[in-house]
Amino acid sequence: MTILTAPPLRPTSTLDGRIAAIAVTTLFAVNGMLLGGYGGTLPSLRSKLEITDSQIAVMLFCGGLAGIVSMQIGGRLADAVGARRITLAALPILIAASLTLGLTSSYPMAVLGAVGVGFGNGAMDVSMNAIGVQVEAARRKPIMSFFHAFFSVGSFVGAGTVLLLSLVTGTSGGQIVLPVMITLAVIAIGVLVVLVRITPAAATVEHTVDGVRSKIPRVAWLLGIMAMAFGLSEGTAVDWSSLHVTDVARVDSTTGSLGLIAVSGFMVVIRLLGDQLVARFGRRAVVRFGAVCAALGYAMVTLVSSLPLLLAGWALVGFGVGMIAPQVYAVAGHLGGGRVLAVVVTFGYASFLCGPAVIGFLVRHLGIHHAMAMPAVLCAGIIALAAVMPRSDDDLTA
């Protein structure tokens, strides 16, 4: 049964046109690229600083807290002054944080870099999704999966840069962190210059009716619970897949980055197909199928240890989780703009960044191989939670 307790909120103006879609696509791509570089260099950063998995977990947790704060501020400001301004202000923070991680020579500095990543990405995440929802509303057909596909493309490029630079320069281990972060930061700065010129002004979103501020609809909290489940599952895949492959398959840290490459690559595949699947089968069916695939993938990586089978399991995880977030965030944005997005994305973001830290503590007590059972269970739970999703977009406008 679909649970919708408020009519969809419409912005005061719309974004349309090919340039708007290109700009939003680019925002998602550069965001994914920087986060992919961050996740892909974690094994090498661990080697460079000679830190433990528990210290990695603390670092990720600090970044998650910064992201939660930033997201609440960014979501409300996106509605008040337009999501374009917030997105373009947050991206330089994310770039600076990436450079900090590349230059770090101490654990406290690495924690500071992680906090910067969380703060910059938190505001950028919710605001670029808010712009994306407005573009989708103007087009009157699904496009959010396409935007999220290019987040995955960016993440694939960011993680792949680790392997590429290692092959080109002959550098590996801790020495690869700085070249990767400098390369990605230079690319991101160039992209930012273009984005400043082509990103259109986004609509402001009103939350008052006859002078009375409207309440956040109940469905936002239910969508938030779903976001917690897929956020931890996706965050674990991004932050722990490389480490998992490195330790379980007993390969070097550079080869271990293939785990994140597998996750990101298959997320790209399904997200490029996602809008057509939504148009044909509806958001609820797409989310449920994705949850089944992700649960099976996580179950697989807890049971196998050879490199090919581990990569196959992580690929199935990426294929599954890639279907879920665009649909949940699209429903949230259509219902209530940046304010509701901030609620739902915060749940997902908190799990995305803090959840992997929880996994880190499970790794310490259960071992990295079997800690992946937790996201398998959560993905299975999404199958039931998907009842809150609309069967089709007609239910959003009913």
Beta strands, then each sheet from edge to edge (+ up, - down):
strand 1: 208-209
strand 2: 212-213
sheet 1: 1+ 2-
end
